[in-house]
């Protein structure tokens, strides 16, 4: 009789077929939306939810020096989550126009943590145009849009040397997205179109989403621009080291040589975990030794798995579609684990792949089809009309404008 597999998903070899579960498992939490009443404090709310004074002190001490805590007063909306045993799991509220705070308790380990989540904002379209008499970076800085500089370099790196080709008299037009929360500018988003005239030549780039949903930049004739970053996947999280690689290893708990179907990325508990590519959440829940796990289905028979999570992001519910870079959960140590890390896996056609090899794959470039090219030309005309308007254009639901409370 063979040994029981030490791999979290029961794999014995790279050739093993991986079973892809779908649905939700073990999710029986209760989430209540409440409002802070006059005389209430964080201590009162956490104590009523079942935390001890020592636990409350450990949580609130992590907020020391954070001025946003002052906003937790009468009238503030918040969410209180309890587990299936009725015990405290999470307290969440919007701490500022740009962030949401989560105070959590891991139901397995009892670990208490504070995590700050960045808010998704209303998107508007804006334009900038002018004639340069200094560097592009200085020009954009003078207009409080410094963040556009790196984006322009990335888009046009194959067409322009920004140090040598940009000179006095260079004319430019930029159409781009901005994120707003009411009257507060939170930052810039995608550049939609850029037109630059320098040294007697025109350099243009236009964003276009092809029939497969991939966003890329093309010149005025529909030719794809080569950009410096063209990875098929992004890293799932920020990590300090690879604590365990793909393939055979000595298991840190059983101390037996056994196949490992993913890579363990060491990172602190609470580190955001991101979807490495666009896809659909087809599993979210408990999975034995894997702990809290999310599985995302991607195109081309590819699935990615994220194991040992401490908790899930609200956007990663079962059935939701996610974009590359969306936060889907947070690093933890649930299931069979010796410490905080993300066990990240890539499955293609049912077989485990080496994630570190897959993460280095370049995204394939392809030409626009005739139908796509026609759509692209229509899109260019729209961009040109927006650039000529010289006024910001609202593209998000106007009903969202001015709403500062998201919970």
C-alpha positions as CSV (number, residue, x, y, z in Angstrom):
1,X,0.0,0.0,0.0
2,X,1.4,3.4,-1.0
3,X,1.9,6.3,1.3
4,X,-0.9,8.9,1.6
5,X,0.1,12.0,-0.4
6,X,1.5,14.9,1.5
7,X,0.5,17.4,-1.1
8,X,-2.4,19.7,0.0
9,X,-4.4,18.6,-3.0
10,X,-3.3,15.0,-3.0
11,X,-0.9,15.0,-5.9
12,X,1.8,12.4,-6.2
13,X,3.4,13.4,-9.4
14,X,3.5,16.1,-12.1
15,X,1.5,13.8,-14.4
16,X,-1.4,13.5,-12.0
17,X,-4.8,14.8,-13.1
18,X,-6.0,17.7,-10.9
19,X,-9.7,17.7,-9.8
20,X,-11.2,21.1,-10.3
21,X,-13.9,21.7,-7.6
22,X,-16.6,24.3,-8.2
23,X,-18.9,26.1,-5.7
24,X,-18.5,27.3,-2.2
25,X,-17.6,25.2,0.9
26,X,-17.9,26.0,4.6
27,X,-19.1,29.5,4.1
28,X,-21.8,30.1,6.7
29,X,-20.8,33.5,8.0
30,X,-23.3,36.2,9.0
31,X,-22.7,39.8,7.8
32,X,-24.6,42.6,9.4
33,X,-24.7,46.2,8.3
34,X,-24.9,48.6,11.2
35,X,-24.4,52.2,12.2
36,X,-22.3,53.6,15.1
37,X,-24.7,54.9,17.7
38,X,-24.1,57.9,20.0
39,X,-21.8,56.8,22.8
40,X,-20.5,53.7,21.0
41,X,-16.8,53.1,20.7
42,X,-14.8,50.5,18.8
43,X,-14.1,48.9,22.2
44,X,-17.9,48.6,22.9
45,X,-18.6,47.1,19.5
46,X,-15.8,44.6,19.6
47,X,-16.6,43.6,23.2
48,X,-20.2,43.0,22.4
49,X,-19.1,40.9,19.5
50,X,-17.3,38.5,21.8
51,X,-13.7,39.8,21.9
52,X,-11.8,39.9,25.2
53,X,-10.3,43.2,26.5
54,X,-6.8,41.7,25.7
55,X,-7.8,40.9,22.2
56,X,-9.3,44.3,21.7
57,X,-6.1,45.9,22.9
58,X,-4.1,43.8,20.5
59,X,-6.2,44.9,17.6
60,X,-6.5,48.6,18.4
61,X,-2.8,48.9,19.2
62,X,-2.2,48.1,15.5
63,X,-4.2,51.3,14.7
64,X,-2.0,53.5,16.8
65,X,-0.9,56.5,14.8
66,X,-3.6,56.0,12.1
67,X,-5.6,59.2,12.1
68,X,-8.4,57.7,10.1
69,X,-9.6,56.0,13.4
70,X,-11.0,59.4,14.4
71,X,-13.8,59.0,11.8
72,X,-15.3,56.0,13.6
73,X,-18.0,57.9,15.4
74,X,-21.8,58.2,15.6
75,X,-23.4,57.9,12.2
76,X,-20.6,55.9,10.6
77,X,-21.7,52.7,8.8
78,X,-19.9,49.5,9.4
79,X,-20.1,45.7,8.7
80,X,-19.8,43.1,11.4
81,X,-19.1,39.5,10.4
82,X,-19.5,36.5,12.6
83,X,-18.6,32.9,12.0
84,X,-20.9,29.8,12.1
85,X,-20.3,29.7,15.9
86,X,-21.5,33.3,16.3
87,X,-18.1,34.5,17.3
88,X,-16.4,37.7,15.9
89,X,-14.7,37.4,12.5
90,X,-14.5,40.9,11.0
91,X,-15.3,44.5,11.6
92,X,-15.1,46.7,8.5
93,X,-15.7,50.4,7.9
94,X,-14.7,53.1,5.4
95,X,-11.9,54.9,7.2
96,X,-11.3,57.6,4.6
97,X,-12.3,58.6,1.1
98,X,-9.6,56.3,-0.3
99,X,-9.5,53.3,2.1
100,X,-11.5,50.7,4.0
101,X,-10.2,49.2,7.2
102,X,-10.8,45.5,8.2
103,X,-10.2,44.3,11.7
104,X,-10.2,40.5,11.6
105,X,-9.8,37.4,13.8
106,X,-8.7,34.1,12.1
107,X,-11.2,31.5,13.3
108,X,-8.6,28.8,13.3
109,X,-5.5,30.4,14.8
110,X,-7.1,33.3,16.7
111,X,-4.7,35.7,15.0
112,X,-5.8,39.3,15.1
113,X,-4.9,41.6,12.2
114,X,-5.7,45.0,10.7
115,X,-5.8,45.4,6.9
116,X,-6.4,48.5,4.8
117,X,-8.2,48.1,1.4
118,X,-8.0,50.7,-1.4
119,X,-11.4,51.8,-2.6
120,X,-12.6,51.5,-6.2
121,X,-13.5,54.9,-7.5
122,X,-15.7,56.6,-10.1
123,X,-13.9,56.8,-13.4
124,X,-13.9,59.9,-15.5
125,X,-12.2,60.7,-18.8
126,X,-9.9,63.8,-18.9
127,X,-7.7,65.4,-21.5
128,X,-4.3,67.2,-21.4
129,X,-2.7,69.0,-24.3
130,X,0.0,71.5,-24.8
131,X,3.5,72.3,-26.2
132,X,6.5,71.3,-24.3
133,X,9.2,73.8,-23.3
134,X,10.7,71.4,-20.7
135,X,10.7,67.7,-20.1
136,X,7.6,65.6,-20.3
137,X,8.0,64.6,-16.7
138,X,8.2,68.3,-15.6
139,X,5.3,69.2,-17.8
140,X,3.0,66.5,-16.2
141,X,4.2,67.4,-12.7
142,X,3.2,71.0,-13.2
143,X,-0.3,69.8,-14.0
144,X,-0.4,67.4,-11.0
145,X,-0.5,64.4,-13.2
146,X,3.0,62.9,-12.6
147,X,1.7,59.4,-12.6
148,X,1.1,59.6,-16.4
149,X,4.8,59.8,-17.1
150,X,5.7,56.2,-16.4
151,X,2.6,55.0,-18.3
152,X,3.6,57.0,-21.4
153,X,7.1,55.6,-21.3
154,X,5.6,52.1,-21.1
155,X,3.2,52.6,-24.0
156,X,5.6,54.4,-26.4
157,X,9.0,52.8,-25.4
158,X,9.3,51.2,-28.8
159,X,8.5,54.5,-30.7
160,X,10.1,57.3,-28.7
161,X,13.2,57.8,-26.7
162,X,11.8,60.3,-24.1
163,X,15.3,61.7,-23.3
164,X,16.5,62.2,-26.9
165,X,13.4,62.7,-29.1
166,X,11.4,65.1,-26.9
167,X,12.5,68.7,-27.5
168,X,11.3,72.2,-27.1
169,X,8.2,72.7,-29.2
170,X,7.0,69.1,-29.0
171,X,3.1,69.1,-29.1
172,X,1.1,66.5,-27.3
173,X,-2.5,65.4,-26.6
174,X,-3.4,62.8,-23.9
175,X,-6.8,61.2,-23.3
176,X,-6.8,59.3,-20.0
177,X,-8.9,58.0,-17.2
178,X,-9.0,59.4,-13.7
179,X,-10.4,57.9,-10.5
180,X,-12.5,60.2,-8.3
181,X,-14.3,59.8,-5.0
182,X,-16.8,62.7,-5.0
183,X,-14.6,65.8,-5.4
184,X,-11.4,64.0,-4.4
185,X,-9.0,62.9,-7.1
186,X,-7.6,59.5,-6.1
187,X,-5.3,59.0,-9.1
188,X,-5.0,58.3,-12.8
189,X,-6.1,55.2,-14.7
190,X,-5.4,54.0,-18.2
191,X,-4.2,56.2,-21.0
192,X,-6.8,55.8,-23.8
193,X,-5.1,57.8,-26.5
194,X,-1.9,59.8,-26.9
195,X,-0.8,61.9,-29.9
196,X,2.7,63.4,-30.0
197,X,4.3,65.5,-32.7
198,X,8.1,65.8,-32.3
199,X,10.9,66.5,-34.8
200,X,8.4,66.7,-37.6
201,X,6.9,63.2,-37.1
202,X,3.7,62.1,-35.4
203,X,3.6,59.3,-32.9
204,X,0.2,58.0,-31.9
205,X,-1.1,55.2,-29.6
206,X,-4.6,54.2,-29.0
207,X,-6.0,51.7,-26.5
208,X,-8.3,49.0,-28.0
209,X,-9.9,45.9,-26.5
210,X,-9.9,43.0,-29.0
211,X,-12.5,40.3,-29.5
212,X,-10.9,38.2,-26.8
213,X,-11.1,41.0,-24.3
214,X,-7.4,41.8,-24.3
215,X,-6.5,45.5,-24.0
216,X,-3.5,46.7,-26.0
217,X,-2.1,49.8,-27.8
218,X,-2.0,50.2,-31.5
219,X,-0.9,53.0,-33.9
220,X,-3.3,54.8,-36.3
221,X,-3.1,51.9,-38.8
222,X,-4.0,49.2,-36.2
223,X,-0.4,47.9,-35.8
224,X,0.3,46.6,-32.2
225,X,2.9,48.6,-30.3
226,X,5.6,46.5,-28.5
227,X,5.6,47.4,-24.8
228,X,8.2,46.7,-22.2
229,X,5.9,44.6,-20.0
230,X,4.1,41.8,-21.8
231,X,3.7,39.0,-19.3
232,X,0.8,36.6,-19.7
233,X,0.4,36.6,-15.9
234,X,1.3,38.9,-13.1
235,X,2.7,37.8,-9.7
236,X,-0.1,36.8,-7.3
237,X,1.4,38.7,-4.4
238,X,4.4,40.5,-3.1
239,X,6.6,38.0,-1.4
240,X,10.0,37.9,0.3
241,X,11.2,34.5,-1.0
242,X,10.1,31.1,-2.4
243,X,9.9,28.9,0.7
244,X,9.1,25.8,-1.2
245,X,9.3,25.2,-5.0
246,X,7.4,23.1,-7.5
247,X,8.2,19.4,-7.7
248,X,9.6,16.9,-5.2
249,X,10.5,18.2,-1.8
250,X,10.9,17.2,1.8
251,X,7.6,18.1,3.3
252,X,8.1,20.6,6.2
253,X,5.5,18.9,8.4
254,X,5.7,15.1,7.5
255,X,9.4,15.2,6.7
256,X,8.8,12.8,3.8
257,X,9.9,13.3,0.2
258,X,6.8,14.2,-1.7
259,X,5.6,15.9,-4.8
260,X,4.4,19.6,-4.4
261,X,2.1,20.9,-7.1
262,X,2.7,24.6,-6.5
263,X,5.1,27.1,-5.2
264,X,5.0,28.5,-1.6
265,X,5.5,32.3,-1.6
266,X,6.5,33.5,1.9
267,X,4.6,36.8,2.8
268,X,3.1,38.3,5.9
269,X,-0.4,37.5,6.9
270,X,-2.8,40.0,5.3
271,X,-0.7,40.6,2.2
272,X,-3.1,41.1,-0.7
273,X,-3.4,38.3,-3.2
274,X,-4.3,39.2,-6.8
275,X,-5.8,37.4,-9.7
276,X,-2.9,36.7,-12.1
277,X,-5.1,37.0,-15.2
278,X,-8.7,37.7,-16.1
279,X,-11.1,34.9,-15.2
280,X,-14.1,33.6,-13.3
281,X,-14.1,32.4,-9.6
282,X,-15.4,28.9,-9.7
283,X,-14.4,27.8,-6.2
284,X,-14.1,29.6,-2.9
285,X,-14.0,27.9,0.4
286,X,-12.4,25.3,2.7
287,X,-10.4,22.5,1.0
288,X,-8.9,20.3,3.7
289,X,-5.1,20.7,4.0
290,X,-5.2,23.6,1.5
291,X,-7.2,25.7,4.0
292,X,-9.1,28.7,2.6
293,X,-8.8,28.4,-1.2
294,X,-9.9,30.2,-4.4
295,X,-9.8,28.7,-7.9
296,X,-10.1,30.9,-11.0
297,X,-10.9,29.5,-14.4
298,X,-9.1,31.3,-17.3
299,X,-9.2,30.8,-21.1
300,X,-7.3,28.1,-22.8
301,X,-8.0,25.4,-20.2
302,X,-6.0,27.1,-17.5
303,X,-7.0,27.3,-13.8
304,X,-5.1,29.1,-11.0
305,X,-5.4,28.2,-7.3
306,X,-4.6,30.2,-4.3
307,X,-4.2,28.2,-1.0
308,X,-4.0,28.9,2.7
309,X,-5.7,32.3,2.5
310,X,-6.5,34.1,5.8
311,X,-9.7,35.6,4.3
312,X,-11.4,36.4,1.0
313,X,-11.9,39.8,-0.7
314,X,-15.6,40.8,-1.2
315,X,-15.0,40.9,-5.0
316,X,-14.0,37.2,-5.2
317,X,-17.4,35.6,-4.4
318,X,-18.2,32.4,-6.2
319,X,-19.3,33.1,-9.8
320,X,-17.8,36.6,-10.0
321,X,-15.6,37.6,-12.9
322,X,-12.3,39.1,-12.0
323,X,-9.7,41.1,-13.9
324,X,-6.0,40.7,-13.8
325,X,-4.7,42.5,-10.7
326,X,-7.9,42.4,-8.8
327,X,-7.4,41.6,-5.1
328,X,-9.2,38.3,-4.4
329,X,-7.9,37.4,-0.9
330,X,-5.2,37.8,1.6
331,X,-2.2,35.6,2.6
332,X,-2.6,33.4,5.6
333,X,-1.7,30.1,7.2
334,X,-5.0,28.2,7.1
335,X,-5.1,24.4,6.6
336,X,-1.9,22.4,7.0
337,X,0.8,25.1,7.1
338,X,3.9,26.0,9.2
339,X,3.6,29.7,8.6
340,X,2.1,32.5,6.6
341,X,2.5,32.0,2.8
342,X,0.6,31.7,-0.4
343,X,0.7,28.3,-2.1
344,X,0.1,29.3,-5.7
345,X,-0.7,26.8,-8.5
346,X,-1.4,26.8,-12.2
347,X,-3.3,23.9,-13.8
348,X,-3.5,23.5,-17.6
349,X,-5.8,20.9,-19.1
350,X,-5.9,19.2,-15.7
351,X,-2.1,19.0,-15.2
352,X,-0.1,21.0,-12.7
353,X,2.4,23.4,-14.3
354,X,5.5,25.0,-12.7
355,X,4.1,28.4,-11.7
356,X,7.5,30.2,-11.8
357,X,8.0,29.1,-15.5
358,X,4.4,30.0,-16.4
359,X,4.7,33.5,-14.8
360,X,7.6,34.3,-17.1
361,X,5.6,33.5,-20.3
362,X,5.1,36.5,-22.6
363,X,1.6,37.4,-23.7
364,X,1.2,36.6,-27.4
365,X,0.7,39.4,-29.8
366,X,-1.7,39.1,-32.7
367,X,-2.9,41.3,-35.5
368,X,-6.4,42.7,-35.5
369,X,-8.9,40.9,-37.7
370,X,-10.8,42.8,-40.4
371,X,-13.8,43.1,-38.1
372,X,-11.7,44.3,-35.2
373,X,-9.9,46.7,-37.4
374,X,-13.2,48.3,-38.4
375,X,-14.1,48.6,-34.7
376,X,-10.7,50.1,-33.9
377,X,-11.1,52.8,-36.6
378,X,-14.4,53.8,-35.1
379,X,-12.8,53.9,-31.6
380,X,-10.0,56.2,-32.9
381,X,-12.7,58.6,-34.2
382,X,-14.3,58.7,-30.8
383,X,-11.0,59.3,-29.1
384,X,-10.2,62.2,-31.5
385,X,-13.6,63.8,-30.8
386,X,-13.0,63.6,-27.1
387,X,-9.5,65.0,-27.5
388,X,-10.9,67.9,-29.5
389,X,-13.6,68.6,-26.9
390,X,-10.9,69.6,-24.4
391,X,-13.3,69.1,-21.5
392,X,-13.5,66.2,-19.0
393,X,-16.2,63.6,-19.9
394,X,-18.0,61.6,-17.2
395,X,-18.0,57.9,-18.2
396,X,-19.2,56.4,-14.9
397,X,-22.7,56.3,-13.5
398,X,-23.4,59.9,-12.5
399,X,-25.4,58.7,-9.5
400,X,-22.1,57.7,-7.8
401,X,-20.7,61.2,-7.8
402,X,-20.3,62.7,-4.4
403,X,-21.0,59.5,-2.5
404,X,-18.3,59.1,0.1
405,X,-19.8,56.2,2.1
406,X,-19.3,52.8,0.4
407,X,-20.4,50.4,3.1
